[in-house]
Each structure stands twice: as structure tokens, then as C-alpha cells.
């Protein structure tokens, strides 16, 4: 009987140690989220490389299809942080429009997202403004004398628009810009973000939505129309953290926040270009950028 009790006791102790070890491992895993396009994927890897190089934490990286999905995952605790834009949060979460001042938009978003409805933590902006643009091939712009979005009032009915599903639906996307400027397109198609540049190159569409830091703008030599009525709000990128992040992962936020003010529009467009046009993996691009900035060795 004593031998049996000893065996049971030993097994219990070992099981406890095993479960404790698993619990510790789980607590040391930071779950990173991002959306389904290159720039957001790059931030997933920037976070991962910074944390795994400079802290004790391990990371997992998960992709989500859009803003509402990733926000829900953060709120439920399925992820711990993800990158987003002040303009996106302003329009899709606060359901606001009209404010163009970057500081005011940031303060409004911060106050709401850190309030009782979400209890998130917003980091400091990385430094660049990735606002929406309407972009098209140079020859089409020349043919219809297109320089600014207002010019689409005349030319729009002759052109086919291919855009991401989010841009077609969001208040700060196509519906809002069409209402302000008063233009229409001959046709509007919803497309996966990854194929719309191929579609424009192949002549299947004439105009697409883009972000000012898209590497594909450089690769395909597209012209971006001037937002002459200043419709699009500022889109400064920053990190959104779960409210318990600092308590769960001491020192991790300080590491991520080293990115604040470190990235300008040219930096971001170049990183996007390296991934989208040169085929360099996001993690390699992230490592090279962080090393160049002196944030990892």
C-alpha cells in the first residue's frame, strides 16, 4: 500500500509540474493579430521579431479578414495586440466622419477605445500616414486628363472600379467619397486585395483603391489622384493592445513602443515593395528594417 501511495504521490507531483510548465509556457506566449494585406502582415512580423529577439516571450501570429473580426478577437482575448489606423478606428468603431485634424482624430479614438466599452490600450503612432487614394494607370489618367478626384465627375461613368470589399462598403471608403464628390463609375467590382493590381495591369479594371504606402503603386507606376476636397481622414498607424497586456506581459509593450516615430511613408512603401514586388518574405523584410533602425542586433 505504501508503495502504491508513493507511486500515486510521485505521479501527482509530476503532473503538477507538467501542468505548471504548460501554464507558464502559455503565459509567455503573446498572440499577435493582423489583417489580410501586406502592410498589416509586416507589422505582425515586426512585432514578432522584436519580442522574440529582445524579450523572453514567444509569439504566435494570426491573420484576420477585416477590422471587425480582429477587434472582436482582441476584445475576447483571442489575441493580445494588432496594428490599426486612427482613421479606420474613427470611422468604423466610433462611427464618426468629418474630422480631418490628425491630433483630434487620435485623441477621440484614444479616449473611446481606452474607455469602458473596450478597455484597450492605444500605443503611439509609428510616424506615417497611410491614407486612402484612388489610383489608375498613367495612360488612362492622361487620356481623361485626371489629376484630382474631382475630375472623376466627368470621367467616372466611362471607367471601371475594382476595389477591396471593405472599401466598397465602409463609410470612409467609396460610398462616402462618391457622395462628397458626386461621381459614379461605369462598373464597381469587389476584389481580394492581392489581385486588384493584376486586374488593373491586365485591363480588367481602370481604377482601384490603394493606400499611399502601397509598394504596388511603385511597381506598376500608378498615378494617385489628389484628394482635393480632403475627404479621407488621417490614417496614422499604431498598436492596439488588450487592456490586460501590460500586466500579463511585463516589458513587452515597452519593446513594441520602440517603433513609435520610427517609420515614415517612404520606409513603409519600400517594405511593402520588397514583399509585393520582389517576393521577399515579410519576416526577412521586418528583420532587415529593425536591424537598420538599431532595434535588434
N, C-alpha and C positions, 0 to 999 in steps of 0.2 A: 504493500500500500504506500509506504514511504517513497519507494522508487517511482511509483506511478504519479504521486503528488509532485515529486521533484521534476519529472518529465513535463507534467502539465504546467507547473510554475515556470520552467525554463521556456516552454513554448509560448506562454503568455507574455513573458518579458521580451522574447524575440519579436513577437507580433507587434507589441507596443513600440519597440524600437523601429521596426519596419514602417509602421503607420506614421510614426513621428517623423521619420525621414521623408516619407512621401508628402506629408503635410508641409514640411519645411521646403521641399522642392517646389511644391505648388505655390507657396507664399513667395518664393523667389522668382516666379515666372510672371513677367509683365506682358500682358496681352495687348498687342498693338492692332488697331484697325486702320483701314484706309479705303477710299472709294476706287472705282474701277477705271482709272485712267492713269497715264504715265506719271504725271506730277505728284499725284497722291501716293502712287506706289513708291516713288522715290523717297517720299517722307517716311513711309513705312520702313524703308531700309536705312535711312539716315538715323531714325530713332534706334533701330535695332543695333546698328553698328556702334553708335555712341554708347549705348547701355552695355552691350556685351564686351566692348573693349575697355571701358573706363569704370565699370561697376561690377559688383558680384552677381548681378541679375542676368537671368536668361530671358529670352523673348520668344513669343510666337507672333506671327503676322497674318492677319485675315483680311480678305478683300470683301467689300460690300457694294451693292449695286447703286446706291444713292444716298442722299442726305438723311432721309427719314429712317432708313434701315440702320445706318451706322449710329445715328443719335439714339435710337431705341436700344441698340446693343450696349452703348456706353451707359445709358441710364439703368439698364438691368444688371450691369456688372459683367457682361459677357466680354467686354474689352475694357481697358484701363485708360486709353488715350487714343486720339486720332487727330489729323490735321484738318482744318476747315478755314473758311474765309469770312471776314467780317460781313461782306455784302450778302453772302449766302445765308448766314445766320439771321441777318437783319430782315431779309425778305421771306425766308421760308419758316423761321421759328417765331420771330416777332410779328410777322405778317405786316411789316411796315414798308413804306415806299416814300420817295421824295427827298430824303436827306442825302446830301452829297458830301458833306464835310467828313473827312476820314476820322478825325478825332471824336466827333459827335457820334458817328456810327459805332465806333469802337466802344465808347462809354455806354451807349444804350445797350449794345449787345452784352457787354460785360456785366452790367447791373442786372439784366434779366436772367442770363444764363447762370450767374452765381447766386441768384435768389432762390426762394423756396420751391419754385416749380421744377428746377433741375438740380440745383446744388452742385453744379460743375465748377471747375476752376479754369479760367482762361489764361494762357500764357501770353507773353509779349510777342508782338508781330515780328516775323523774320526779316522784314525790311522791304519787300517788293509788293507791288500792286498788280495782281493778275486779273485785270478786268476783262469783261467780255468784249469781243469785236465781231463784226461781220466782215468776212474775208472772201476774196474771189481772185481768179487768175488775172494777171496783168492785162492780157489781151482783151478780156471781157470788160474790165474797168476802162480800158482805153476806148473800146468800141462804143460804150454807152456814156462815156465821159463821167465816170463815177469817182468822186473824191471823198464824199461825205455821205452819211446815212440819208440825209435829206434828198439826195439825188435819186434814191430808190422810189420816190413818189412817181417819177416818170418811167423809170426803167424796170421797177419791180415786177409789173404784170407780164413782162417778157422773160423773166428769169425763174429758174427752179431752185428752191431752197432745200438743202439737206442738212439736218441738224440732229443733235442728240435729243432723245425723248424728253429729258429734263428741261432743256432749253425751249422745246416746243410747248411745254406745259406751265413753266414757272412764271410767276408774276413779274420777276425781274429778267425774264427771257423774252422770247419772241412776241407773246401777246402784248406785253407792256410796251415794247419798242414800236410795234406796229401801231398801237393806239396813239402814242405820242406823235410819231412822225407822219402817220396817215398813209402808209403804203401797203400794198399787197403783193404777194408773189403768184406767179402762174401756177406753181405747184409747191407743196410742202411735204417732205418725207422725213420720217423718224429713222435714225440710223444709230448703230453702235458707234461709240466714239472712235474706235480704231479703224473704221472703214470709210469714214466720210472724206478723208483726204484722197484716198484711192478713187473714190467716186468722182471727186472734182477733177482729178487728173485724167480720168477716163471719159470725161464729158457727160457723165450721167446726171450731175447737178452743176449749178453755176455759182452758188453762194453757200457758205457754211458758217456756222458759229465757231468761234475759236476763242482761246484765251491769249492774252498779249504775250505770254511766255511760251506758247506752244513752239516746240522745236520744228514741227512740220511747216510752220509759216516760213521758216528759213529754208528748209529743204525744197519746198515747192514754189518758192518765190511768189507768195501770195501777197496781195495788197489788202490792207485792213482799212476799212472806211472810218473816217473821223466821226466820232460821236458828237456832232456839232450842237446838239440840244442837251448834251450831258445827261442822258437817260441812265446809263449804267452807274450804280453806286460803287464806292471803293471796295475792292476785294483784297484786303491785306490778309495774308496767310498767317495763322498762329496755331498753337496746340490747344486742344480742348481735353481736359483731364476729368476723370471721375472724381467726385468730391472727396473720396477716401484715399486718393492716390498718395498724397504726401505721408499719411500715417502708415499705409501699407508698405510703401517703398521709400524709406528714408534715403535722401541723397540723389534719387533718380530724377526728380524734377529739376534740380539744380543743373544736372548734366544736360538734359534736354534744352533748358533755357539758355545754354551757351550758344544756341543757334540764333537767338534774338538779335536782330540788326545785322546779321552776317550774310544775307542773301539779297542781291539786287535783281532787277529784271533780266539783265544780261546773263548773270550766273544761272538763273533758273532756265532761261531759254536754251542755254548751252547744255545744261544737264539733260533737258528734255530731248534736245537734238541728238546727243550722244546715244540715248536709248532708242528713240524712234527711228532715227535715220542711219546711225552707224551700227545698231544692233548690240551695243554694249550692255551687259546685264545691269539692272538697277543697283544691285548691291555693289558692284565694282565702281560704278559712277559715284555712288554715295561715299564709298571708302576714299576714292581719289579726291573728292571735294573736301571731305573732313580733314584729310591729311594736308591738303593745300592750305586750309584755314588754320592749321595747327591745333585742331581739336582732338585728333588722335595721332599717335606716333606710328 
